[in-house]
Amino acid sequence: MASKSVRKALKEAEATTTTEEDKTAQATATAATEEVDEEEEEEVSFQEIDKIQTLGINVGDIQKLKAGGCFTVESVMMRTKKELCNIKGLSEAKVEKIFEAVQKLKSSGFITGNELLLKRKDVIRVTTGSPQLDALLGGGVETMAITEIFGEFRTGKTQLCHTLCITTQLPKSMNGGNGKVAFIDTEGTFRPERIGPIADRFNIDKDAALDNIIYARAHTHEHQMELITEVAAKMVEDHFRLLIIDSIIALFRVDYSGRGELAERQQKLGKMLNKLTKVAEEFNVAIVLTNQVSADPGGGAMFVADAKKPVGGHILAHASCHRLFLRKGRGEQRICKIYDSPNLPEAEAVYQISDGGIIDAKD
């Protein structure tokens, strides 16, 4: 588990700190180490698909489900019967039997508001590295949800993703996620050498931090979809807390061109976003998507000098739980605005990009 490597790194930081400034970090590292040592194994949010074998489903059919991308009981419940029948080797009769089995293991009916509130307590909020930005987000980037980050170049989208790669590995006592990170790169912007300075800031060994990040370079939107299925299989085997796709829309804009292919593009994008929503809820992970912007000469151009709008249309807008708009401020400052959220008020926070990642803006 990621926390073991982080625990070791925190202990090393504790042993090597000598200056007055480092003593503060040492105290933080000591407290975090003690917290991690006392922390019990977290209860998983899913049931492995192998459990249905005890209810009369044979091993061969379970392997077919896995080949079709169903690795948990929850993933079967999130599929339509038509989708399951499209898996090679599964007939309608077998699918009906599988559905009966999973319904015995997992209830999918109504629950009370209090029961939902109790379930929401499992949500973890991962720090962005900036206390002001965390306050804007209600504590950090939350799990079981898609957070979309959009803005023009040099606003800090990718730098925020790099920072989250480290903060996600921190123990919960340090406002981290105590888990691993999966990074799907569609634009070739991930830089492993960037992880080192950010890891140093949080007193984590950079080699341990990099070992806790799995990376894949996607070249087509179809490959991107395959990688999402692959990472879902890895989440069954290991403890992940964050999936980053930087960026969600880039390959769709390349693979589909013109209005004639727009409807097909949006349909494919919708399916991918639906799968990501299911992954977020199934494994209690945070999904962070970066997005591009386009000029909007018609919308508010009379009042805004350089109007920008996120690409992806209504499909992406409805799928994203929290939408964050990043823009440039004065000098080195950057501004994050809550563009859309079901529970966060519309507000702004100022932050800055440093060698150690995202930090509060300096006056």
N, C-alpha and C positions, 0 to 999 in steps of 0.2 A: 504494500500500500504506500501511497505517496508520503503519508505522514511519517513513516519510518525514516525515509531519507531526509526529510525536513527536520525531524527530531535530531538526527545525527549532525546535520549541518548547524542547527541551533546550539548544540552542545559544543561543537568546534568553535563557533563564534564566541561562546561564553568563555572558552579556555584561552582564546588568543587576544581578547580585547584588553587594552592597556591604558589608553588615554582617557581623560575626563569625559570626552564626548562618547567614547566607546563604552564607558562604564554604564551610561544610560541604556545603550543598546544591550549591554550584558545583562542588566536587570530585566529588560524586556524578554531577552532570549531565555533567561532562567525561568521566569514565570511561565513562558510559553512551553518550555520543555516539561515543567512539572504538570502543566495542564494536559499536554499530550500524553504523558505517562499515565495519568489517572483516567484519561478518556477511554471509555469502553468501546468495543466494536459497534459500529453503527448498524442499525437494523436496515436491511436492504428494502427498497421500495417496490421490488418486483419478485415474481416467482418464476423460476426457470421452467422452460417448456417440458423438460424431462419428467416433471411431476405428474403429467397426465398419463404416464405409463401405468401408474398405480390404479387408474380408472379404466383400464382396458384398451388403451390406445397402444398399438404395437410400435416397436422401435423403428421399423422401416418407415412408418408414416411420420414419426417424430423427426427423422432425418430429412424427410421431404419438406416438412415445415421449416426446418432450419435452412435448407437449401433455398427456400422461398423467402427467407429473411425474417422468419418468426422464431425468435429465440426465447421468448417469455410467454407466460400465460396472458399477460396484459396485451402483448402485441397481436395475439390471435383475436382477442375481443375487439381490438381497434381496426380489424380488417372486415370487409364485407364478405359474405359467403361467395359472391361472384369472384372476388379476388383470390380467395383460397382455392376455388375450383380451377382457377387458371394455373395453379401450381402443378407441375407435371407429376402425374401419379395419384392425384387426389380426386376421387369421384364425389358426386353430390352426397351420396350415402355416407362416405367417410367424413366429409366436412360436417354433416349434421351430427355425427357421433362425436367429433372433436369439439364442436360447439357445446354439446351437452356436458362433456367432460370439464371444459374450462369454466362453465357456469357453476359447476359444483365447487370449484376452487376459488372463484372470485365473483362477488356480487356486482352487478352493473346497474342496479336500480336506484331509486331515490334515497337520499340521506337528508338529515335535518341540517339546518343552518349551523347549529352548534357542532355537529359532526364534521362539517366542512371546515369550520373555524379551527377545530382541533387538527385536522389534516394539514391546514395551512401553516401550522406551527413547525412542520417539517421543512418549510422553505428556508433556505440559507441565503444570506446576502453577503456577497464577496466584495471586499473593499477595492476601490479603483486606484488607491494610492493617494488620493486627495480627499481629506476630510470634508471639504466644502462640497465636492462633487458627490461624496457618499451621502451627505445630508440631503442634497437635492433628490437623490434616488431612494430615500427612505432607509438608508443603511448600506447600500451598495447594489451591485448587479444581482438580481434574484434568480434562484433556480425555479424550475417548473414553468419557465416563461421564455419567450423570445424577446430579446432586446435588440432593436435595430439602431445602428449608429450611422448617420449620414452627414455629409458635408463635403465641401470642395477639398482640393488637395492642400496639404500643410495645415490641416486643422487638428490633427492628432488622432485620427481613427486607428491607424495601424499601431501607433505608439501606445494607445490605450489597450489594444489587444495584447501587445507585448508585456505590458505591465500586469494585466490580468493573468497572463501565463504564470507569473510568479506568485501573485497574491492568492490565487486559487489554491496553491500548495501550502499556504500558511495554515496553522491550526486555527480552530474556531475562536480561541481566546485572543487571537490577533486579527479577528474579523476576516479570516480566510475561509476557504472551502474544504480544506483537509482532503484534497483529492487531486487526481491527475487531469491533464488537459489534452484535448484533441484539437489539432489545427489543420483545417483544410484551406489551402492557399490557391486561389484562382488567378492571382495577378503576379506571383513571384515576389512578394514583398516581405515575407518572413525572413528575419536575419537571426540565426542562432547566436552570433557574436553580440547581438544587442541584449541578450538575456543576462550576460555576465554582470554588467554594471547595475542592472536592476536587482539581480540576486544579491549583489554585494550590499546594496542599500538595505535589504531586509535580512542581512546576515544568514544567507542561505548559500550553500556550496553550489557553484554554477553547474558543475558536472552532474550533481544529484538533481538539480532543477531541470536540466536538459533531458535527463533520463526519464523524467516524469511528464515529458511532452512528446506526444506522438504526432508526426507531421506527414502530410500527403499533398502533393502538387496535382491539382486537377487541371486537365487540358480541354475537356468538353463538358457540357452540362450533363451528358449521360454518365460520364466518368464521375462527375460530382455526386450524382445520385447513387452510384455504386459505392462510393466511399462512405456515404451516410449509412448505408446498409451495413457496410463492413465495420464501421465504428460502433454501431449498435451491438454487434456481436462481441466486440471487445469490452463493451460496458457490462456485459453479463459476467465476464471473466475477471475484470479488474474494477477498481474504485475510481470512477471519473466524476468530475464535478463541473466541467466546462467544455463546451464545443464551440469553436470559433470558425466561422467561414468568412474569409476576407478575399473578395467580396461575393455576396450572394448573386448579384445580377450580371457580373462582367461577362461570363461565358455565354449567358443567354443573349446578350446584346451582340455577341460575335456570331453565334450559331444561327440566330434568326435575324433577318433584316427586312425592313419594309413593312408596310401596313398589312400586306397580304399574308404574312406569317405571324402577325401580332397575336391573333386569337390562339393559335397553337402554342406560341411561346408562353402566354399567360396561363394556359391550361397546364403545361408542363411545370411551370413555376409554382402554380397552386398545389400540385401534387407533392412537390418537393417540400414546400412550406408546411403542408399538412403532416408529412412524415416527420419533420423537425419538431412540430408541436407535440406529436405523440412521443418522440424520443425524450423531450424535456419532461413530460409528465411521467413517463414510464420509469426513467432512471433518476429522477430528481436532479437533473443537471441544468445549468444555465446555458442557453443558446445565445450567442452573440453574433450578429450579422452586421458587417459593414455594407454600406450602400453608396452608390454614386449619386450625383445630382446633375440636373440639366437646367439650362436657362429657361425661365418662364416669362417671356416678354409680355404676355397678356395678363397674367395674374398679379395684380397689385403693382404693376410697373410704374404707375403714376405716383405711388407713395414710397416704393422701395427702389433705391438706385440700381441694385443688382439682384433682382429676385431670383431665387433658386428653389427648385422643388426636387424631392427624391424621385428617382426613377423606379419602375416596377408597378406603377399604377395602383388601383384599388386592391388588387390581389395581395400585394405585399403590405399595404396599409392595414388591411383587416387581419392579416396573420400575425403581425407584430404586436406584442402586448405593450411594450414600451418603446417609443420612438424618440431618439435623442438627436437634436440638430446641433452640429458643431460649426462654429464660425470663428474667424480671426478677430482678435481684439486689438488693443493698443500694444505695440511692441511685441514682446514674446507671449503676451496673454492670449488665451483662447477662451471662448464662451460656449457653454453647453446649455441648451434650452430644452425643457420637456415639451416635445412637439405633440405627443399624444400618449395617454396612459389611462387605464381604468381607475387608478386610485391615487396618482400623484398630481398635485396641482401644477398648473402652468407656471413655471418659474425658471430662473437662470442661475448658473454658478460659474465663477471664473476660475480657471486652472492654468497650469503652465507645463510645458514639456521640458524635462531636465534629463541629465545623463542617467539618473536613477529612475526614469519613467515619469509618470504623471504625478504632479505635486500641486499644492495650493499656489495660487498666484502670489508673487512677491510684489509688495507696494513699491 
